[in-house]
Amino acid sequence: MCYADTTDNPDGTATAHCYCGWSNPYPDHDAAEAAAENHTRDAEVAEAEFAATH
């Protein structure tokens, strides 16, 4: 399971990151937060699909 989060940078940008190793920079906190939520949701869907077929 992925748990993505964000970090606000001093220059006003933000980084979305996850313990799985995924990480991307974004122009602001809102964009990073949306990406983190999407990453977590996408990982949950992929894990559910895998569990359903195995």
Rosetta constraint file for C-alpha pairs under 8 A:
AtomPair CA 1 CA 40 HARMONIC 7.78 0.50
AtomPair CA 1 CA 43 HARMONIC 6.64 0.50
AtomPair CA 1 CA 44 HARMONIC 6.57 0.50
AtomPair CA 1 CA 47 HARMONIC 7.52 0.50
AtomPair CA 2 CA 18 HARMONIC 6.53 0.50
AtomPair CA 2 CA 19 HARMONIC 6.94 0.50
AtomPair CA 2 CA 20 HARMONIC 6.45 0.50
AtomPair CA 2 CA 39 HARMONIC 7.65 0.50
AtomPair CA 2 CA 40 HARMONIC 5.42 0.50
AtomPair CA 2 CA 43 HARMONIC 6.20 0.50
AtomPair CA 2 CA 44 HARMONIC 7.51 0.50
AtomPair CA 3 CA 18 HARMONIC 5.80 0.50
AtomPair CA 3 CA 19 HARMONIC 6.87 0.50
AtomPair CA 3 CA 40 HARMONIC 5.80 0.50
AtomPair CA 4 CA 16 HARMONIC 6.83 0.50
AtomPair CA 4 CA 17 HARMONIC 5.43 0.50
AtomPair CA 4 CA 18 HARMONIC 4.18 0.50
AtomPair CA 4 CA 19 HARMONIC 7.13 0.50
AtomPair CA 4 CA 36 HARMONIC 4.96 0.50
AtomPair CA 4 CA 37 HARMONIC 6.90 0.50
AtomPair CA 4 CA 39 HARMONIC 6.74 0.50
AtomPair CA 4 CA 40 HARMONIC 5.91 0.50
AtomPair CA 5 CA 16 HARMONIC 5.73 0.50
AtomPair CA 5 CA 17 HARMONIC 5.55 0.50
AtomPair CA 5 CA 18 HARMONIC 6.25 0.50
AtomPair CA 5 CA 33 HARMONIC 7.17 0.50
AtomPair CA 5 CA 36 HARMONIC 5.75 0.50
AtomPair CA 6 CA 14 HARMONIC 6.71 0.50
AtomPair CA 6 CA 15 HARMONIC 5.48 0.50
AtomPair CA 6 CA 16 HARMONIC 4.37 0.50
AtomPair CA 6 CA 17 HARMONIC 6.06 0.50
AtomPair CA 6 CA 29 HARMONIC 7.47 0.50
AtomPair CA 6 CA 32 HARMONIC 6.23 0.50
AtomPair CA 6 CA 33 HARMONIC 6.19 0.50
AtomPair CA 6 CA 36 HARMONIC 6.93 0.50
AtomPair CA 7 CA 14 HARMONIC 5.56 0.50
AtomPair CA 7 CA 15 HARMONIC 5.21 0.50
AtomPair CA 7 CA 16 HARMONIC 6.53 0.50
AtomPair CA 7 CA 17 HARMONIC 7.90 0.50
AtomPair CA 7 CA 29 HARMONIC 7.90 0.50
AtomPair CA 8 CA 12 HARMONIC 6.85 0.50
AtomPair CA 8 CA 13 HARMONIC 6.27 0.50
AtomPair CA 8 CA 14 HARMONIC 4.33 0.50
AtomPair CA 8 CA 15 HARMONIC 6.49 0.50
AtomPair CA 8 CA 28 HARMONIC 7.85 0.50
AtomPair CA 8 CA 29 HARMONIC 6.36 0.50
AtomPair CA 9 CA 13 HARMONIC 5.35 0.50
AtomPair CA 9 CA 14 HARMONIC 5.27 0.50
AtomPair CA 9 CA 15 HARMONIC 7.34 0.50
AtomPair CA 12 CA 27 HARMONIC 7.32 0.50
AtomPair CA 12 CA 28 HARMONIC 6.22 0.50
AtomPair CA 12 CA 29 HARMONIC 7.95 0.50
AtomPair CA 13 CA 25 HARMONIC 7.26 0.50
AtomPair CA 13 CA 26 HARMONIC 5.90 0.50
AtomPair CA 13 CA 27 HARMONIC 4.61 0.50
AtomPair CA 13 CA 28 HARMONIC 4.56 0.50
AtomPair CA 13 CA 29 HARMONIC 6.69 0.50
AtomPair CA 14 CA 25 HARMONIC 5.90 0.50
AtomPair CA 14 CA 26 HARMONIC 5.29 0.50
AtomPair CA 14 CA 27 HARMONIC 6.28 0.50
AtomPair CA 14 CA 28 HARMONIC 5.22 0.50
AtomPair CA 14 CA 29 HARMONIC 5.18 0.50
AtomPair CA 14 CA 32 HARMONIC 5.95 0.50
AtomPair CA 15 CA 23 HARMONIC 6.90 0.50
AtomPair CA 15 CA 24 HARMONIC 5.65 0.50
AtomPair CA 15 CA 25 HARMONIC 4.29 0.50
AtomPair CA 15 CA 26 HARMONIC 5.81 0.50
AtomPair CA 15 CA 29 HARMONIC 7.81 0.50
AtomPair CA 15 CA 32 HARMONIC 5.91 0.50
AtomPair CA 16 CA 23 HARMONIC 5.58 0.50
AtomPair CA 16 CA 24 HARMONIC 5.44 0.50
AtomPair CA 16 CA 25 HARMONIC 6.33 0.50
AtomPair CA 16 CA 26 HARMONIC 7.40 0.50
AtomPair CA 16 CA 32 HARMONIC 5.01 0.50
AtomPair CA 16 CA 33 HARMONIC 6.78 0.50
AtomPair CA 16 CA 35 HARMONIC 6.67 0.50
AtomPair CA 16 CA 36 HARMONIC 5.53 0.50
AtomPair CA 17 CA 21 HARMONIC 7.22 0.50
AtomPair CA 17 CA 22 HARMONIC 5.57 0.50
AtomPair CA 17 CA 23 HARMONIC 4.11 0.50
AtomPair CA 17 CA 24 HARMONIC 6.52 0.50
AtomPair CA 17 CA 36 HARMONIC 6.90 0.50
AtomPair CA 18 CA 22 HARMONIC 5.33 0.50
AtomPair CA 18 CA 23 HARMONIC 6.41 0.50
AtomPair CA 18 CA 36 HARMONIC 7.84 0.50
AtomPair CA 24 CA 32 HARMONIC 8.00 0.50
AtomPair CA 25 CA 32 HARMONIC 7.24 0.50
AtomPair CA 26 CA 31 HARMONIC 6.06 0.50
AtomPair CA 26 CA 32 HARMONIC 5.44 0.50
AtomPair CA 27 CA 31 HARMONIC 6.88 0.50
AtomPair CA 27 CA 32 HARMONIC 7.74 0.50
AtomPair CA 28 CA 32 HARMONIC 6.42 0.50
AtomPair CA 29 CA 33 HARMONIC 5.99 0.50
AtomPair CA 30 CA 34 HARMONIC 6.21 0.50
AtomPair CA 31 CA 35 HARMONIC 6.23 0.50
AtomPair CA 32 CA 36 HARMONIC 6.10 0.50
AtomPair CA 33 CA 37 HARMONIC 6.21 0.50
AtomPair CA 34 CA 38 HARMONIC 6.16 0.50
AtomPair CA 35 CA 39 HARMONIC 6.03 0.50
AtomPair CA 36 CA 40 HARMONIC 6.25 0.50
AtomPair CA 37 CA 41 HARMONIC 6.13 0.50
AtomPair CA 38 CA 42 HARMONIC 5.88 0.50
AtomPair CA 39 CA 43 HARMONIC 6.13 0.50
AtomPair CA 40 CA 44 HARMONIC 6.29 0.50
AtomPair CA 41 CA 45 HARMONIC 6.30 0.50
AtomPair CA 42 CA 46 HARMONIC 6.21 0.50
AtomPair CA 43 CA 47 HARMONIC 6.11 0.50
AtomPair CA 44 CA 48 HARMONIC 6.13 0.50
AtomPair CA 45 CA 49 HARMONIC 6.17 0.50
AtomPair CA 46 CA 50 HARMONIC 6.18 0.50
AtomPair CA 47 CA 51 HARMONIC 6.12 0.50
AtomPair CA 48 CA 52 HARMONIC 6.11 0.50
AtomPair CA 49 CA 53 HARMONIC 6.43 0.50
AtomPair CA 50 CA 54 HARMONIC 6.18 0.50
